[in-house]
């Protein structure tokens, strides 16, 4: 056994000794990255040194590491897709990509990953790209610590920051994305995580899910995007400890849910959005321990939603806490804190003694006639809301929190 171990040790040492490091520099023997890629074998490392490299479209299909030293720049000259990756076990790290070309037909990207496994894109800077990173039909892709800065033109002429299509087990970690159509886009992506990213000032959504199941996004910041975050036609999505803030405008949301089921939304902060959460056609979602503060509407629940549970959330300083377009409510509200609650707690158990109806009559009128918003905070609307509380007639009687909390949780 001991002899076998010694033999294996020397075999591994010999094999590792075959891996080379190829140094690319304008002053060295290898002056172009294209030349280094052609010379490299599986397991080699290419060290790209300081300089601006204009080499057109490059392709990597070998299992190699491409590492930048001294902030080297790959420049697409506004004409080329800079780097295409296809294969397995490839690392690209520490390189600045700038000025990639534009092609709506071929979705040009600064870095495109196709039919690949275990690709890592770490610590790169991507400036002025159509699509910054475009991944399709790949598994185990890691995109971490990249800084992506786009130059937004319009929704039609601007691509996404990080775009994944038909992929599984991806990890999108600690990236900063701004100035694209969608900061992060998932379509037919499963069993993947999005953690610790900041996606802000993008034209459409900070994050956009389509037909993507069994994913998790946690600890991200989505700030100042055109319409916040959209999760559509997906199942079993976990959304936890994210911050949705300052998504403000006529059609803006912190979070838009459309036809999603069996998901969890917990411990998030919805701050200063036109609508904190807008829900359509969604079922069996747990919305717990979230903070809704200073939004126009904290939550809008359309009549097409059912069997959702809103528990232990805090509603503070919102113009309207809950809005709906129906008269029947098939969702459950319990144990939430409402700053508009005016009840009492005689037995001092921390729970209000009378139920709270979070939908105001005025919000129902706005839902049917948006132009009446001009009467907001007028004496007339206050009178209507007071009358409705005394004798409910227009607001859905079933939309009630029977156990409102007296203190913030």
matplotlib code that plots the C-alpha trace (Angstrom):
import matplotlib.pyplot as plt

x = [0.0, 2.8, 4.6, 1.3, 1.0, 4.6, 4.0, 0.8, 2.5, 5.3, 2.8, 0.7, 3.9, 5.0, 1.6, 1.4, 4.9, 3.6, 1.3, 3.0, 2.5, 2.5, 3.2, 1.7, 3.4, 4.2, 7.8, 7.9, 8.3, 4.5, 3.0, -0.6, -3.3, -4.4, -0.9, -0.9, -4.3, -3.1, 0.1, -1.7, -2.6, -5.2, -4.1, -1.9, -2.1, -1.9, -0.7, -1.9, 0.2, -0.6, -1.5, -4.4, -4.9, -7.0, -7.2, -10.7, -12.9, -11.1, -12.2, -11.2, -12.1, -9.2, -9.3, -7.0, -6.7, -6.6, -5.4, -4.8, -1.8, -1.6, -5.1, -4.8, -7.5, -9.2, -10.7, -13.4, -13.2, -17.0, -16.9, -16.2, -17.6, -14.4, -14.3, -16.2, -15.8, -16.9, -15.5, -15.0, -12.8, -11.9, -11.1, -11.0, -9.9, -8.8, -9.2, -10.9, -13.2, -14.3, -16.1, -17.5, -19.5, -23.3, -25.4, -29.1, -29.2, -26.3, -26.5, -22.9, -21.3, -18.0, -17.8, -20.1, -20.2, -21.8, -22.2, -19.8, -19.3, -17.5, -16.6, -15.5, -15.5, -14.1, -13.0, -13.3, -14.4, -16.7, -17.4, -19.6, -20.9, -24.2, -24.5, -21.7, -21.8, -24.0, -24.3, -26.3, -26.8, -24.1, -23.8, -21.9, -21.0, -19.6, -19.8, -18.3, -16.9, -17.3, -18.0, -20.2, -20.9, -23.2, -24.0, -27.8, -29.5, -33.0, -34.6, -34.3, -30.7, -29.3, -28.5, -28.5, -25.7, -25.6, -27.8, -28.3, -30.4, -31.1, -28.5, -28.3, -26.4, -25.0, -23.7, -24.0, -22.1, -21.1, -21.3, -22.1, -24.2, -25.5, -26.6, -28.1, -31.6, -31.9, -29.1, -29.5, -31.7, -32.7, -34.7, -35.0, -32.4, -32.7, -31.0, -29.0, -28.2, -27.9, -26.2, -24.7, -25.1, -25.9, -28.1, -29.0, -30.1, -30.9, -33.4, -36.0, -35.4, -32.7, -33.4, -35.7, -36.8, -38.7, -39.6, -36.9, -37.6, -35.9, -33.7, -32.7, -31.7, -30.4, -28.8, -28.9, -29.6, -32.0, -32.0, -33.4, -34.2, -36.9, -39.4, -37.6, -37.5, -39.8, -40.3, -42.6, -43.9, -41.7, -42.0, -40.2, -38.2, -36.7, -36.3, -34.7, -32.9, -32.9, -33.3, -35.7, -35.5, -36.3, -37.9, -40.2, -42.3, -45.8, -45.3, -42.5, -42.5, -40.1, -41.1, -43.5, -44.8, -46.7, -47.9, -45.5, -46.3, -44.9, -42.3, -40.9, -40.4, -38.9, -36.8, -36.6, -36.8, -39.1, -38.2, -39.6, -41.1, -44.2, -45.5, -43.5, -44.9, -47.4, -48.9, -50.9, -52.0, -49.7, -50.5, -49.1, -46.4, -45.3, -44.6, -43.1, -40.9, -40.6, -40.3, -42.6, -41.6, -42.5, -43.9, -46.9, -48.6, -46.9, -48.7, -51.1, -52.8, -54.9, -58.1, -56.4, -54.1, -55.0, -53.7, -50.9, -49.9, -48.9, -47.6, -45.3, -44.5, -44.1, -46.1, -44.7, -45.3, -46.9, -49.5, -51.6, -50.8, -52.8, -54.6, -56.7, -59.0, -61.5, -64.2, -63.2, -60.0, -58.6, -55.4, -54.5, -53.2, -52.1, -49.8, -48.6, -47.7, -49.7, -48.8, -52.3, -53.9, -55.9, -57.2, -56.3, -54.9, -56.7, -55.2, -51.7, -50.8, -49.2, -52.1, -54.8, -58.2, -60.1, -59.3, -57.6, -58.8, -55.8, -57.6, -59.0, -62.0, -60.0, -57.5, -60.4, -61.6, -58.1, -57.8, -60.9, -60.3, -56.6, -57.3, -58.9, -55.4, -55.3, -57.7, -55.1, -55.0, -58.1, -60.8, -63.3, -61.2, -60.5, -64.3, -64.9, -62.3, -63.8, -67.3, -66.1, -64.5, -67.7, -69.9, -67.9, -69.5, -67.0, -63.7, -63.4, -64.7, -62.4, -59.2, -58.6, -55.8, -57.6, -54.4, -52.6, -49.5, -49.2, -45.4, -42.9, -41.5]
y = [0.0, 2.3, 1.6, 2.3, 5.6, 6.6, 5.7, 7.7, 10.6, 10.7, 10.2, 13.1, 15.2, 14.3, 15.2, 18.5, 19.3, 19.2, 22.2, 25.4, 29.1, 31.1, 34.8, 37.2, 40.6, 43.2, 42.8, 39.0, 36.1, 35.6, 38.9, 38.1, 36.3, 34.5, 33.0, 31.9, 30.2, 28.2, 27.1, 26.2, 22.6, 21.4, 22.4, 25.4, 28.9, 32.0, 35.1, 38.2, 41.2, 44.9, 46.4, 46.9, 44.0, 44.4, 40.9, 40.6, 37.6, 35.0, 31.5, 29.2, 25.5, 24.1, 23.5, 26.4, 29.4, 32.9, 35.3, 39.0, 40.6, 44.4, 45.1, 44.1, 45.2, 43.3, 45.8, 44.7, 48.0, 48.2, 45.4, 42.0, 39.6, 39.5, 36.0, 32.8, 30.0, 26.4, 23.4, 22.5, 23.6, 27.1, 30.1, 33.8, 36.2, 39.7, 41.1, 44.3, 43.8, 46.9, 48.1, 44.8, 44.8, 45.1, 42.4, 42.0, 39.0, 37.1, 38.6, 39.7, 39.6, 40.6, 37.0, 34.3, 30.8, 28.1, 24.3, 24.4, 22.9, 24.3, 27.7, 30.4, 34.1, 35.9, 39.5, 40.9, 44.4, 44.7, 48.2, 49.3, 45.9, 44.9, 41.8, 41.7, 37.9, 35.6, 31.9, 29.2, 25.5, 25.2, 23.7, 24.7, 28.2, 30.5, 34.3, 36.1, 39.5, 41.1, 44.8, 45.4, 49.0, 49.4, 52.4, 52.3, 53.5, 52.0, 48.7, 47.5, 48.5, 47.4, 43.8, 42.3, 42.4, 38.7, 36.6, 32.8, 30.6, 26.9, 26.3, 24.5, 24.8, 28.3, 30.6, 34.4, 35.9, 39.4, 41.2, 44.8, 45.5, 48.8, 50.4, 47.3, 46.3, 43.6, 43.5, 39.7, 37.5, 33.9, 31.9, 28.1, 28.1, 25.7, 24.8, 28.0, 30.8, 34.5, 35.9, 39.2, 41.1, 44.8, 45.5, 49.1, 51.7, 49.2, 50.2, 47.4, 45.0, 44.5, 40.8, 39.0, 35.3, 33.5, 29.8, 29.1, 26.6, 25.6, 28.7, 30.9, 34.5, 35.9, 39.1, 41.1, 44.8, 45.9, 49.7, 52.3, 50.0, 50.8, 48.3, 46.5, 42.7, 40.3, 36.6, 35.1, 31.6, 29.8, 27.4, 26.9, 30.1, 31.2, 35.0, 35.9, 38.8, 41.0, 44.8, 46.3, 50.1, 53.2, 51.4, 54.4, 55.3, 54.8, 51.1, 50.3, 47.5, 46.4, 42.8, 41.6, 38.1, 36.7, 33.1, 31.7, 29.0, 27.3, 29.9, 31.7, 35.5, 36.2, 38.7, 41.2, 45.0, 46.9, 50.5, 53.5, 51.7, 52.6, 49.1, 46.8, 43.5, 43.2, 39.7, 38.2, 34.6, 33.4, 30.7, 29.0, 31.6, 32.4, 36.1, 36.3, 38.6, 41.3, 45.1, 47.3, 50.9, 54.2, 52.6, 53.9, 50.5, 47.9, 45.0, 44.7, 41.3, 40.7, 38.6, 35.9, 35.0, 32.4, 30.4, 32.8, 33.5, 37.0, 36.6, 38.5, 41.4, 45.1, 47.8, 51.2, 54.6, 53.3, 55.4, 52.2, 48.9, 46.5, 47.0, 44.6, 44.6, 42.0, 41.8, 38.2, 37.4, 33.8, 34.6, 34.7, 37.7, 37.1, 38.4, 41.5, 44.9, 47.8, 51.3, 52.4, 50.1, 52.1, 49.2, 48.3, 45.4, 45.1, 41.7, 42.9, 39.8, 41.9, 41.2, 43.7, 42.8, 43.8, 42.8, 45.1, 45.7, 46.9, 47.8, 51.3, 52.3, 55.0, 52.4, 50.4, 53.6, 54.3, 50.7, 51.3, 55.0, 55.9, 59.5, 59.9, 59.7, 63.5, 63.5, 61.8, 63.1, 65.3, 65.7, 63.8, 60.6, 60.6, 60.8, 58.0, 55.8, 56.5, 55.7, 52.4, 51.3, 52.0, 50.3, 48.1, 47.9, 48.2, 46.7, 42.9, 41.7, 38.6, 40.6, 41.0, 40.5, 39.0, 39.0, 42.3, 42.9, 45.9, 46.3, 46.1, 42.6]
z = [0.0, 0.9, -2.5, -4.3, -2.6, -3.5, -7.1, -7.3, -5.7, -8.3, -11.2, -10.0, -9.5, -13.0, -14.5, -12.7, -13.9, -17.5, -17.0, -18.2, -17.7, -20.9, -20.4, -23.0, -23.2, -25.9, -24.9, -24.5, -27.0, -27.0, -27.9, -28.6, -26.6, -29.8, -30.1, -26.5, -26.8, -29.9, -28.0, -24.8, -23.8, -21.2, -17.7, -18.8, -17.5, -19.7, -17.9, -19.7, -18.6, -18.7, -22.0, -24.5, -26.8, -29.9, -31.4, -32.8, -31.7, -29.6, -28.8, -25.9, -26.0, -24.0, -20.2, -19.3, -17.0, -18.4, -15.7, -16.0, -14.3, -14.1, -15.4, -19.0, -21.5, -24.3, -26.7, -29.1, -31.0, -31.2, -33.9, -32.3, -29.8, -27.7, -26.1, -26.8, -24.4, -25.0, -23.1, -19.5, -16.5, -17.9, -15.7, -16.8, -14.1, -13.6, -17.2, -18.4, -21.5, -23.3, -26.4, -27.6, -30.9, -31.3, -33.0, -32.1, -34.5, -32.7, -29.3, -29.2, -25.8, -24.2, -22.8, -24.3, -22.8, -24.9, -24.3, -21.4, -17.9, -14.9, -16.3, -13.8, -14.6, -11.7, -10.9, -14.4, -15.5, -18.4, -19.9, -22.7, -23.9, -25.6, -23.5, -20.9, -20.0, -22.1, -21.0, -22.8, -22.5, -19.7, -16.2, -13.1, -14.3, -11.6, -12.2, -9.2, -8.3, -11.7, -12.2, -15.2, -16.5, -19.6, -21.7, -21.9, -25.1, -25.2, -24.2, -27.8, -28.3, -24.9, -23.9, -20.4, -17.9, -17.0, -19.2, -18.7, -20.9, -20.5, -17.8, -14.4, -11.2, -11.9, -9.1, -9.6, -6.7, -5.5, -8.9, -9.6, -12.6, -13.9, -17.2, -19.0, -20.1, -17.3, -14.7, -14.4, -16.7, -16.2, -18.7, -18.3, -15.6, -12.6, -9.3, -9.3, -6.8, -7.1, -3.9, -2.8, -6.1, -6.6, -9.6, -10.1, -12.6, -15.4, -18.0, -17.3, -14.3, -11.8, -12.0, -14.5, -14.0, -16.8, -16.7, -14.1, -11.2, -8.0, -7.8, -4.9, -4.6, -1.4, 0.0, -3.2, -3.6, -6.4, -6.5, -8.9, -11.8, -14.4, -12.9, -10.1, -10.1, -12.1, -11.4, -14.0, -14.8, -12.3, -9.4, -6.1, -6.0, -2.7, -2.2, 1.1, 2.7, -0.4, -0.6, -3.1, -3.0, -5.0, -7.9, -8.6, -11.6, -13.1, -13.8, -11.3, -8.7, -6.0, -7.0, -9.7, -9.3, -12.3, -12.4, -9.8, -7.2, -4.2, -3.3, -0.3, 0.2, 3.6, 5.5, 2.6, 2.8, 0.4, 0.7, -1.2, -4.3, -6.2, -5.3, -2.9, -4.3, -7.2, -7.5, -10.4, -10.8, -8.0, -5.4, -2.3, -1.5, 2.0, 2.6, 6.1, 8.2, 5.5, 6.0, 3.9, 4.5, 2.7, -0.5, -2.5, -2.1, 0.1, -1.6, -4.5, -4.6, -7.7, -7.4, -9.5, -6.5, -3.9, -0.9, -0.2, 3.5, 4.7, 8.3, 10.7, 8.3, 9.3, 7.4, 8.1, 6.4, 3.2, 1.5, 1.1, 2.8, 0.6, -2.7, -4.7, -7.7, -6.3, -3.7, -2.6, -0.9, -0.9, 0.9, 4.6, 6.6, 10.2, 12.9, 10.9, 12.4, 10.8, 11.7, 10.7, 13.2, 15.8, 18.0, 21.6, 23.6, 26.9, 27.9, 27.1, 25.0, 22.2, 19.8, 18.9, 20.3, 17.1, 13.5, 11.1, 7.5, 5.5, 2.3, 2.3, 0.3, -1.5, -2.7, -4.2, -6.0, -7.4, -8.6, -10.8, -11.6, -11.4, -12.1, -8.7, -7.2, -7.5, -4.4, -2.2, 1.3, 0.8, 3.4, 1.1, 0.9, 4.6, 5.2, 2.8, 4.5, 7.9, 6.7, 5.1, 8.4, 10.3, 7.7, 5.3, 1.9, -0.9, 0.5, 0.6, 4.0, 3.9, 3.6, 7.3, 9.8, 12.8, 14.9, 14.2, 16.3, 18.6, 18.1, 15.3, 15.0]

ax = plt.figure().add_subplot(projection="3d")
ax.plot(x, y, z, "-o")
ax.set_aspect("equal")
plt.show()
